[in-house]
Amino acid sequence: MVPEATSPATSVPVPAPPRHRYRLRFRKAGDLRLVSHHDLMHVLERLMRRGEVPFAQSQGFHPQPKMTFALSLALGVAGLNEVLELELTRPLDPEELRSRLNGQAPAGLEFLTCVVKTGKTSGQVRRACYGLALPNPIPDLPDRIRAFLDEDAHWIIRTRPQRRRLNLRPYVHDLQVEVVPYALRLSLWITPTGAARPDEILAVLGLAHLVDEGAILERTNLELLDEAD
């Protein structure tokens, strides 16, 4: 008689390690604006290791730090108030974490604030604000802005990542000319269906050549959904 097979012992599930989440605001400017988003991730990993920050990592053959950027920054654009969410394996005082990061950060990278994150909310961006310093007065620029904002639709052909027709107008919250200092301010909605790129708005206003001539576009703020009034 064949003996009856015994059932394996019931495995006890291993509890997930505690999560210690932080939201940091940081500035990426100067020559560092020419560093790509992918390279910035490597910069952050290196400075966390040097600062002995106990960052959590993903599972698998190529573990990566558990960090999330609210919205990637295009190459060449300076970010004055960017958002990074970071997960640690043990708790740190927020100011201690900010100090460790700033102590190892290269020129052009500065961590401005750090807060503990609770709950399951993530840094979903609601609106992105940009600024472009204008070298000389453009007398008819307010008229160009008014004409665009008065339109119900403004269609363009977007060529990347694939060619398609896009209505820019619903993604633009506001456009303004600031007198002192003389600059253009853009406020753009970030939605589940997409967003307008600032370079597309500059092209509509006839200002795209300014960036080609050396003007620096700055992303001045990211407004998050869970922080908005």
For each residue, the residues with C-beta under 8 A, 3 or more apart:
1:
2:
3:
4:
5:
6:
7:
8:
9:
10:
11:
12:
13:
14:
15:
16: 19
17: 56 89
18:
19: 16 56 87
20: 87 88 89 90 91 92 116
21: 85 86 87 88 116 117 118
22: 85 86 87 88 92 94 97 114 115 116 117
23: 83 84 85 86 114 115 117 123
24: 83 84 85 86 97 98 101 111 112 113 114
25: 81 82 83 84 111 112 113 114
26: 79 82 83 84 109 110 111 112
27: 79 80 81 82 109 110 111 112
28: 32 33 35 40 73 78 79 82 108 109
29: 32 33 78 79 80 108 218
30: 33 78 107 108
31: 34 107 108
32: 28 29 35 40 106 107 108 109
33: 28 29 30 73 75 76 77 78 79 108 216
34: 31 75 76
35: 28 32 39 40 43
36: 39 40 75
37: 40 41 69 72 73 75
38: 41 42
39: 35 36 42 43
40: 28 32 35 36 37 43 44
41: 37 38 44 45 65 67
42: 38 39 45 46
43: 35 39 40 46 47 106 109
44: 40 41 47 48 65 67 84
45: 41 42 48 49 55 64 65
46: 42 43 49 50 104
47: 43 44 50 51 101 104 105 106
48: 44 45 51 53 55 65 101 104
49: 45 46 52 53
50: 46 47 104
51: 47 48 100 101 103 104
52: 49 100
53: 48 49 88 92 97 100 101
54: 88 89 90 92
55: 45 48 65 66 67 86 87 88 89
56: 17 19 65 66 87 88 89
57: 63 64 65 66
58: 63 64 65 66
59: 63
60: 63
61:
62:
63: 57 58 59 60
64: 45 57 58
65: 41 44 45 48 55 56 57 58 86
66: 55 56 57 58 86 87
67: 41 44 55 84 85 86 87
68: 84 85 122 123
69: 37 72 73 82 83 84 85
70: 82 83 84 85 123 124 125 222 224
71: 82 83 125 128 190 222
72: 37 69
73: 28 33 37 69 77 79 82 219
74: 77 197 199
75: 33 34 36 37
76: 33 34 211 216 217
77: 33 73 74 130 198 216 217 218 219
78: 28 29 30 33 216 217 218 219
79: 26 27 28 29 33 73 82 218 219
80: 27 29 218 219 220 221
81: 25 27 112 219 220 221 222
82: 25 26 27 28 69 70 71 73 79 219 222
83: 23 24 25 26 69 70 71 123 125 222 224
84: 23 24 25 26 44 67 68 69 70
85: 21 22 23 24 67 68 69 70 117 122 123
86: 21 22 23 24 55 65 66 67 97
87: 19 20 21 22 55 56 66 67
88: 20 21 22 53 54 55 56 91 92 97
89: 17 20 54 55 56
90: 20 54
91: 20 88
92: 20 22 53 54 88 96 97 100
93: 96 97
94: 22 97 98 114 115 116
95: 98 99 114
96: 92 93 99 100
97: 22 24 53 86 88 92 93 94 100 101 114
98: 24 94 95 101 102 111 113 114
99: 95 96 102 103
100: 51 52 53 92 96 97 103 104
101: 24 47 48 51 53 97 98 104 105 111
102: 98 99 105 110 111
103: 51 99 100
104: 46 47 48 50 51 100 101
105: 47 101 102 109 110 111
106: 32 43 47 109
107: 30 31 32
108: 28 29 30 31 32 33
109: 26 27 28 32 43 105 106
110: 26 27 102 105
111: 24 25 26 27 98 101 102 105 114
112: 24 25 26 27 81
113: 24 25 98
114: 22 23 24 25 94 95 97 98 111
115: 22 23 94
116: 20 21 22 94
117: 21 22 23 85 121
118: 21
119:
120:
121: 117 124 226
122: 68 85
123: 23 68 70 83 85 224 226
124: 70 121 224 225 226
125: 70 71 83 128 190 222 223 224 225
126: 189 190 223 224 225 228
127: 173 187 188 189 190 222 223 228
128: 71 125 187 188 190 195 219 221 222 223
129: 185 186 187 188 219 220 221 222 223
130: 77 185 186 188 198 217 218 219 220
131: 178 183 184 185 186 217 218 220
132: 183 184 186 198 202 207 210 211 215 216 217 218
133: 181 182 183 215 216
134: 137 138 141 177 182 183 184 207 210 215
135: 210 215
136:
137: 134 182
138: 134 141 207
139:
140: 143 144
141: 134 138 144 145 177 184 205
142: 145 146 177
143: 140 146 147
144: 140 141 147 148 205 206
145: 141 142 148 149 175 176 177 205
146: 142 143 149 150
147: 143 144 150 151
148: 144 145 151 154 169 172 175 204 205
149: 145 146 172 174 175
150: 146 147
151: 147 148 154 169
152: 169
153: 167 169
154: 148 151 167 168 169 204
155: 165 166 167 168
156: 165 166 168 200 203 204
157: 163 164 165 166
158: 163 164 165 166 200
159: 163
160:
161:
162:
163: 157 158 159
164: 157 158
165: 155 156 157 158
166: 155 156 157 158 194
167: 153 154 155 170
168: 154 155 156 171 172 196 200 201 204
169: 148 151 152 153 154 172
170: 167 189 191
171: 168 188 189 191 194 195 196
172: 148 149 168 169 175 186 187 188 189 196 201
173: 127 187 188 189
174: 149 185 186 187
175: 145 148 149 172 184 185 186 187 201 205
176: 145 184 185
177: 134 141 142 145 182 183 184 185
178: 131 181 182 183 184 185
179: 182
180:
181: 133 178
182: 133 134 137 177 178 179
183: 131 132 133 134 177 178
184: 131 132 134 141 175 176 177 178 202 205 207
185: 129 130 131 174 175 176 177 178 220
186: 129 130 131 132 172 174 175 198 201
187: 127 128 129 172 173 174 175
188: 127 128 129 130 171 172 173 195 196 198 201
189: 126 127 170 171 172 173 195 196
190: 71 125 126 127 128 195
191: 170 171 194 195
192:
193:
194: 166 171 191
195: 128 171 188 189 190 191
196: 168 171 172 188 189 200 201
197: 74 200 201
198: 77 130 132 186 188 201 202 217 219
199: 74 202 203 208 211 217
200: 156 158 168 196 197 203 204
201: 168 172 175 186 188 196 197 198 204 205
202: 132 184 198 199 205 207 208 210 211 217
203: 156 199 200 206 207 208
204: 148 154 156 168 200 201
205: 141 144 145 148 175 184 201 202
206: 144 203
207: 132 134 138 184 202 203 210
208: 199 202 203 211 212
209: 212 213
210: 132 134 135 202 207 213 215
211: 76 132 199 202 208 214 215 216 217
212: 208 209
213: 209 210
214: 211
215: 132 133 134 135 210 211
216: 33 76 77 78 132 133 211
217: 76 77 78 130 131 132 198 199 202 211
218: 29 77 78 79 80 130 131 132
219: 73 77 78 79 80 81 82 128 129 130 198 222
220: 80 81 129 130 131 185
221: 80 81 128 129
222: 70 71 81 82 83 125 127 128 129 219
223: 125 126 127 128 129 227 228
224: 70 83 123 124 125 126 227 228
225: 124 125 126 228
226: 121 123 124
227: 223 224
228: 126 127 223 224 225
229:
